[in-house]
C-alpha cells in the first residue's frame, strides 16, 4: 500500500518537474541567445559606424591636403609676379634663376619683390604633417625643394634619389607614395599658352592618419588605396590582406574579420577597413549579467515548478488516502475541500458526495440481494406446488371417469392443461402455441357456461411459428367472458392476423355488449395508467407490449353498445429483441 501511495510522487511528479525544468531551461537559454545575438548585432553596427567614421576622417584629411595644394596653385595663378617667378624656375637652373630674379628686382620700381621660395616655404609652415613641398618642371630637368622636415626629406632623397622622384612625378596620379611618404601632385600650366610647365608635389607623413584610430581599433587594419589600387597608407604595413569584392565577413589566419569599404567621391580614394572583433570594457560585464539573469530565471522557474508539483502531489496523496480509508471500511471518510476551484477540488467534492450516499447505496443493494434470495426461495417452493396440483387434478379426473362423470373429467383435463400453460414462465411463445391455448380456454368456458361458443380464427399457417408475447390473446378472450358475454345470444369471437409493413396485425372481435363512448374512454384511460385497475388483463398486455416493442405497439380499442368490441394491436414479424 505504501508503494502505491508513493508511486505518483516518485514517478509522475518528478517526471513533470524534470520536463518543466528542461522546458524552462531551454526557453530561458533561447531567450538569452536571441538577446545576446541582438546585443552583438548592435555592437557590430556600432563598431562598423565608428570604423566608417575613422575611415571617412582619414580620407577627408587627405582630401584637405589636396585642397590646400590646389589653393596654393590658384594663388600662384592670381599673382602675376609670383607666376613669372615660377615660369623662370621651370626653365632655368638655380643659378640662372637667381640672376634673373636680381635683374628683375633692379628693373622693378617696387621696394619689394615676390619671391617663390619665400612664398612656398612659408605656405605650409603651419602644417606639421608636411615633410616637403617640391616644384618640378615638366621634363624633370629642374626641381626646387622646400623641406619642412629636413632630416626626413634628406633620408627620402638619399634612399630614393632625385632622378627617380622627378621621373615618378610625370607617371603617377594625383596620389602616390615615395619611400613610405604620401605624395599629392598638382600640375602647373602656363597661363598664356595653357601648356603644362611642371608639378607641385606635397610630401606628407602618413603616420598623421593614425591619430583618428582610437585604442579600440588598434588591432583593426585601415588601408587607403588610390584610384589605381596602389596602397598609400596602412596602420599595419606588415599585414597584407587582399580585399574581397563585397563587404562582409571573411577569414584571415583562422580569425574572423569584417571587411568594410569607404570611398571619397571627390578624390577617388578608397579606405579598406578590416575590422577585428572589438569589445568595449562593458562587454564582459554585459555577458556576465546575461548569464546571471539566465541562471536566476532558471532557478526561479525550477523552484516554482517544484513548489507547484509538491503542492499537487500532497493533494493527490490526500485523495488516495481517502480512497484507502473507504477501501478499509470507513465508508463515511471525508476529504478537505479547498477554495482553488480546480479539478482536484471537484474530485474532492465528488468524493465526499459519493461517500455520503455510499452507505445508503450499500444498504439498498444488500436489501435487494436479500429480496432476491427470498424470491428465489419462493420460486423453488412454488415449483413444488404446481406439480402437486397437477397430480391431484389427474387423480380427481381419473376418479370422475371411473364414476362415469365424463364431462367433469373433461373439465378437469382442460383445467389442468390451462394450468400447465399458465405455469410456464417463458415470456415469449409462438403464435401456434398461443392459438392452441386460446382454443382450450374457449372449450373450457363452453363446458362452464354449457353453451357453445363460436371461435373463428383467420390465420395463415406461415405465421404459426412467429414469436409473440405469452398471453397476448387469452386475456382478451377472458375479458370478453367477464364483461361482454350475453347468455341469450350466440357468442362469436373472431381472431384475425394479417401482415403489414413487417408487422403482424392482430384483430380480436366479439359480438358482446359493447361500450358507449364514455365507458370506452374510461377503459382506455384505465389501461394506459399505472394505477391498479379491474381490467388487469388489458392493462398487463398493454404494458408488456410497450416494454417489449415501444409505444407504437400498444392496444387500440373500438366499441359500440350492443354491437361488440374490437381490440387491435401489432407485434414485429421478424425480431429477436424480445428474447
ROTORLUM-956602 format. One line per field, with one value per residue (C-alpha): x negated, y negated, z negated; residue number from 1. Coordinates in steps of 0.25 Angstrom, whole numbers, plus 5000, padded with zeros to 4 digits. Layout:
! residues N
east: c(X|...)
north: c(Y|...)
up: c(Z|...)
num: c(NUM|...)
! end
This chain:
! residues 579
east: c(5000|4989|4983|4996|4996|4982|4983|4989|4980|4967|4971|4981|4978|4963|4964|4973|4963|4952|4960|4964|4949|4944|4954|4951|4936|4938|4947|4938|4926|4933|4937|4923|4917|4926|4923|4908|4909|4917|4907|4896|4902|4904|4889|4885|4893|4887|4873|4876|4881|4869|4859|4866|4865|4850|4848|4856|4848|4835|4840|4845|4831|4824|4835|4832|4817|4821|4830|4819|4809|4820|4822|4807|4807|4818|4811|4799|4808|4815|4801|4794|4781|4781|4785|4774|4764|4770|4768|4754|4751|4757|4748|4735|4725|4724|4712|4719|4732|4725|4718|4731|4738|4728|4729|4744|4743|4734|4743|4755|4759|4765|4758|4761|4762|4770|4761|4765|4756|4761|4775|4775|4766|4776|4789|4788|4780|4792|4795|4787|4791|4784|4770|4767|4772|4765|4766|4762|4762|4770|4758|4751|4739|4741|4746|4747|4750|4755|4754|4761|4754|4741|4736|4747|4746|4731|4734|4744|4735|4723|4731|4740|4731|4735|4736|4746|4754|4754|4758|4769|4776|4780|4784|4793|4806|4811|4807|4796|4784|4769|4761|4774|4778|4791|4789|4800|4798|4804|4800|4796|4799|4794|4806|4804|4802|4808|4797|4793|4780|4778|4783|4785|4782|4787|4780|4788|4784|4795|4794|4803|4814|4812|4818|4832|4831|4835|4830|4842|4838|4823|4823|4832|4826|4829|4823|4824|4822|4822|4831|4821|4822|4808|4806|4804|4805|4807|4807|4801|4792|4787|4801|4804|4819|4825|4839|4851|4861|4872|4873|4876|4869|4856|4846|4831|4821|4833|4839|4852|4851|4861|4858|4863|4860|4861|4859|4857|4865|4856|4842|4846|4838|4843|4841|4842|4845|4842|4849|4846|4855|4856|4861|4862|4860|4875|4876|4871|4880|4892|4889|4887|4900|4908|4902|4906|4920|4922|4917|4927|4938|4935|4934|4947|4954|4950|4953|4967|4969|4964|4974|4986|4982|4981|4994|5002|4994|4999|5013|5014|5008|5019|5029|5022|5022|5037|5039|5031|5039|5052|5045|5043|5057|5058|5070|5072|5058|5057|5047|5043|5049|5040|5044|5035|5047|5039|5040|5035|5045|5056|5051|5051|5065|5070|5062|5069|5083|5080|5077|5089|5098|5089|5095|5110|5106|5099|5111|5121|5112|5112|5127|5129|5120|5128|5141|5135|5131|5145|5151|5142|5146|5161|5159|5153|5164|5174|5169|5174|5188|5192|5186|5195|5207|5205|5204|5216|5225|5221|5225|5239|5240|5238|5247|5258|5256|5257|5270|5276|5275|5269|5272|5266|5254|5252|5253|5242|5234|5236|5233|5220|5216|5218|5211|5199|5198|5200|5189|5179|5170|5166|5169|5169|5177|5181|5194|5198|5196|5204|5215|5216|5217|5228|5236|5234|5239|5251|5254|5253|5263|5273|5273|5274|5286|5292|5293|5286|5277|5273|5258|5254|5239|5233|5218|5209|5201|5188|5190|5191|5176|5176|5171|5181|5183|5189|5204|5205|5219|5224|5226|5234|5244|5245|5249|5260|5266|5264|5270|5277|5283|5298|5305|5317|5309|5299|5286|5276|5261|5253|5237|5231|5216|5210|5196|5194|5180|5173|5183|5193|5207|5216|5231|5240|5254|5267|5282|5283|5290|5280|5278|5282|5272|5271|5269|5259|5251|5251|5246|5235|5230|5230|5221|5212|5210|5200|5211|5218|5230|5241|5236|5224|5222|5223|5214|5204|5204|5203|5191|5184|5185|5180|5168|5165|5167|5169|5181|5185|5189|5200|5214|5225|5240|5252|5266|5281|5293|5299|5290|5278|5263|5251|5237|5225|5210|5198|5184|5172|5172|5157|5150|5141|5140|5152|5143)
north: c(5000|4990|4993|4990|4976|4973|4976|4963|4955|4962|4964|4955|4942|4944|4946|4934|4926|4931|4927|4913|4911|4915|4906|4894|4896|4897|4885|4876|4881|4878|4864|4861|4866|4856|4845|4847|4848|4835|4828|4834|4829|4815|4815|4819|4808|4798|4803|4802|4788|4784|4791|4784|4770|4773|4777|4764|4755|4761|4759|4745|4742|4746|4738|4726|4727|4727|4715|4708|4711|4707|4694|4691|4693|4684|4673|4674|4672|4660|4653|4649|4647|4660|4667|4660|4665|4679|4679|4675|4686|4696|4692|4689|4695|4690|4680|4674|4673|4665|4656|4653|4650|4640|4633|4632|4627|4615|4613|4612|4599|4606|4607|4621|4633|4646|4658|4672|4678|4669|4671|4686|4688|4681|4686|4700|4695|4697|4711|4721|4733|4727|4732|4724|4716|4718|4711|4720|4716|4724|4731|4733|4724|4714|4716|4707|4713|4706|4716|4714|4726|4726|4739|4748|4741|4744|4759|4760|4753|4762|4774|4772|4762|4748|4754|4765|4754|4746|4757|4762|4749|4750|4764|4765|4760|4749|4758|4768|4772|4770|4777|4779|4764|4760|4750|4741|4736|4723|4719|4705|4699|4687|4676|4671|4684|4693|4703|4711|4706|4715|4720|4716|4728|4729|4739|4744|4752|4764|4766|4754|4762|4771|4760|4763|4778|4780|4790|4800|4801|4802|4817|4814|4810|4797|4797|4786|4788|4778|4779|4789|4798|4795|4795|4781|4784|4795|4795|4809|4809|4823|4829|4830|4834|4835|4828|4836|4831|4829|4825|4835|4846|4853|4862|4858|4866|4874|4861|4856|4841|4832|4824|4810|4801|4786|4777|4762|4758|4745|4751|4766|4770|4783|4787|4803|4806|4820|4820|4830|4833|4821|4822|4810|4810|4813|4825|4835|4829|4830|4845|4848|4840|4848|4861|4857|4853|4866|4874|4867|4869|4884|4885|4877|4886|4899|4894|4890|4903|4911|4904|4906|4920|4923|4916|4924|4937|4934|4932|4945|4953|4948|4952|4966|4967|4964|4975|4985|4982|4985|4998|5002|5000|4985|4982|4968|4963|4948|4940|4926|4917|4904|4892|4894|4898|4907|4921|4927|4918|4924|4938|4936|4930|4942|4952|4946|4947|4961|4965|4958|4967|4980|4985|4983|4990|5002|5004|5003|5013|5022|5021|5024|5036|5041|5039|5047|5058|5059|5058|5070|5078|5075|5079|5092|5095|5091|5101|5112|5106|5108|5122|5126|5119|5126|5139|5136|5132|5144|5153|5146|5147|5162|5163|5156|5164|5177|5172|5168|5153|5151|5136|5134|5142|5134|5120|5125|5129|5115|5108|5116|5113|5098|5098|5105|5094|5083|5089|5087|5075|5072|5058|5062|5073|5076|5071|5086|5089|5077|5081|5095|5089|5080|5092|5100|5088|5086|5101|5100|5087|5095|5106|5096|5088|5100|5092|5094|5082|5080|5077|5072|5072|5066|5068|5073|5085|5078|5069|5081|5080|5065|5061|5053|5050|5061|5058|5048|5053|5061|5049|5042|5055|5055|5040|5044|5054|5045|5032|5034|5049|5050|5063|5060|5059|5067|5062|5061|5058|5055|5055|5049|5048|5041|5036|5021|5013|5025|5025|5035|5028|5035|5032|5039|5036|5041|5039|5035|5024|5013|5000|4986|4975|4970|4984|4987|4974|4979|4993|4987|4977|4988|4998|4987|4982|4988|4989|5002|5005|5016|5018|5025|5034|5022|5013|5024|5027|5013|5010|5023|5019|5005|5011|5021|5013|4998|4988|4991|5005|5002|5007|4999|5002|4998|5002|4999|5002|5015|5017|5023|5019|5019|5019|5016|5018|5022|5028|5028|5040|5042|5039|5045|5034|5039|5051)
up: c(5000|4997|5011|5017|5010|5013|5027|5033|5025|5029|5043|5049|5042|5043|5057|5058|5051|5060|5072|5067|5063|5076|5083|5075|5077|5092|5092|5084|5092|5105|5100|5095|5108|5116|5106|5108|5123|5123|5114|5123|5135|5129|5124|5138|5144|5135|5138|5153|5151|5143|5152|5164|5157|5155|5170|5174|5166|5171|5186|5182|5177|5190|5197|5189|5193|5207|5206|5199|5211|5221|5213|5214|5229|5230|5222|5232|5244|5237|5234|5247|5241|5234|5247|5254|5243|5245|5260|5258|5249|5258|5270|5263|5253|5239|5243|5255|5247|5236|5247|5254|5240|5237|5251|5250|5236|5240|5252|5244|5237|5225|5212|5210|5220|5219|5217|5220|5210|5199|5202|5204|5192|5183|5188|5181|5169|5160|5164|5156|5165|5177|5180|5192|5204|5217|5231|5243|5257|5267|5273|5259|5263|5252|5238|5225|5212|5199|5188|5174|5168|5174|5168|5173|5186|5187|5184|5195|5205|5201|5202|5214|5222|5228|5242|5238|5231|5244|5253|5244|5244|5258|5257|5245|5242|5232|5220|5219|5210|5210|5199|5190|5192|5198|5209|5214|5228|5235|5249|5253|5266|5274|5273|5287|5295|5284|5287|5275|5269|5257|5244|5229|5220|5206|5197|5185|5173|5174|5159|5156|5161|5148|5139|5143|5139|5125|5116|5118|5133|5131|5136|5148|5161|5169|5183|5192|5207|5219|5231|5238|5226|5221|5205|5200|5185|5175|5160|5160|5173|5170|5171|5186|5188|5201|5200|5205|5216|5206|5191|5181|5172|5176|5170|5169|5162|5155|5150|5154|5158|5165|5178|5180|5191|5191|5203|5205|5218|5220|5220|5223|5211|5204|5190|5188|5173|5168|5154|5144|5133|5124|5110|5100|5086|5083|5092|5081|5071|5080|5083|5068|5066|5076|5071|5056|5061|5068|5056|5047|5057|5058|5042|5041|5051|5045|5031|5035|5043|5030|5021|5030|5033|5018|5015|5025|5020|5006|5010|5019|5008|4999|5009|5009|4994|4994|5004|4995|4983|4991|4996|4982|4978|4974|4983|4977|4980|4984|4991|4988|4999|5002|5010|5022|5031|5040|5044|5031|5023|5032|5029|5014|5015|5023|5014|5001|5009|5012|4998|4993|5002|5001|4988|4993|5006|4999|4991|5003|5010|4998|4997|5012|5011|4999|5006|5018|5009|5003|5017|5022|5009|5012|5027|5022|5013|5024|5033|5024|5023|5038|5038|5026|5032|5046|5039|5030|5042|5050|5038|5038|5053|5053|5041|5048|5061|5052|5046|5060|5059|5073|5074|5061|5065|5078|5070|5060|5072|5079|5066|5064|5078|5076|5063|5069|5080|5069|5060|5071|5068|5082|5087|5102|5109|5123|5130|5132|5117|5113|5122|5116|5102|5107|5113|5100|5092|5100|5099|5084|5084|5093|5082|5071|5077|5084|5097|5110|5113|5127|5129|5143|5146|5159|5159|5169|5166|5169|5157|5147|5143|5142|5128|5119|5104|5096|5092|5104|5108|5095|5086|5098|5099|5084|5083|5093|5084|5072|5077|5091|5091|5092|5090|5098|5111|5119|5115|5126|5125|5137|5137|5150|5152|5165|5169|5172|5172|5166|5154|5150|5149|5138|5138|5127|5130|5122|5122|5108|5100|5105|5099|5101|5103|5089|5084|5095|5092|5077|5080|5090|5079|5069|5076|5080|5066|5056|5045|5041|5050|5051|5065|5061|5074|5083|5075|5073|5088|5092|5083|5087|5102|5099|5091|5102|5115|5111|5111|5125|5122|5111|5111|5118|5114|5122|5117|5119|5110|5113|5126|5119|5117|5126|5120|5129|5126|5134|5132|5141|5150|5150|5138|5127|5117|5109|5105)
num: c(1|2|3|4|5|6|7|8|9|10|11|12|13|14|15|16|17|18|19|20|21|22|23|24|25|26|27|28|29|30|31|32|33|34|35|36|37|38|39|40|41|42|43|44|45|46|47|48|49|50|51|52|53|54|55|56|57|58|59|60|61|62|63|64|65|66|67|68|69|70|71|72|73|74|75|76|77|78|79|80|81|82|83|84|85|86|87|88|89|90|91|92|93|94|95|96|97|98|99|100|101|102|103|104|105|106|107|108|109|110|111|112|113|114|115|116|117|118|119|120|121|122|123|124|125|126|127|128|129|130|131|132|133|134|135|136|137|138|139|140|141|142|143|144|145|146|147|148|149|150|151|152|153|154|155|156|157|158|159|160|161|162|163|164|165|166|167|168|169|170|171|172|173|174|175|176|177|178|179|180|181|182|183|184|185|186|187|188|189|190|191|192|193|194|195|196|197|198|199|200|201|202|203|204|205|206|207|208|209|210|211|212|213|214|215|216|217|218|219|220|221|222|223|224|225|226|227|228|229|230|231|232|233|234|235|236|237|238|239|240|241|242|243|244|245|246|247|248|249|250|251|252|253|254|255|256|257|258|259|260|261|262|263|264|265|266|267|268|269|270|271|272|273|274|275|276|277|278|279|280|281|282|283|284|285|286|287|288|289|290|291|292|293|294|295|296|297|298|299|300|301|302|303|304|305|306|307|308|309|310|311|312|313|314|315|316|317|318|319|320|321|322|323|324|325|326|327|328|329|330|331|332|333|334|335|336|337|338|339|340|341|342|343|344|345|346|347|348|349|350|351|352|353|354|355|356|357|358|359|360|361|362|363|364|365|366|367|368|369|370|371|372|373|374|375|376|377|378|379|380|381|382|383|384|385|386|387|388|389|390|391|392|393|394|395|396|397|398|399|400|401|402|403|404|405|406|407|408|409|410|411|412|413|414|415|416|417|418|419|420|421|422|423|424|425|426|427|428|429|430|431|432|433|434|435|436|437|438|439|440|441|442|443|444|445|446|447|448|449|450|451|452|453|454|455|456|457|458|459|460|461|462|463|464|465|466|467|468|469|470|471|472|473|474|475|476|477|478|479|480|481|482|483|484|485|486|487|488|489|490|491|492|493|494|495|496|497|498|499|500|501|502|503|504|505|506|507|508|509|510|511|512|513|514|515|516|517|518|519|520|521|522|523|524|525|526|527|528|529|530|531|532|533|534|535|536|537|538|539|540|541|542|543|544|545|546|547|548|549|550|551|552|553|554|555|556|557|558|559|560|561|562|563|564|565|566|567|568|569|570|571|572|573|574|575|576|577|578|579)
! end
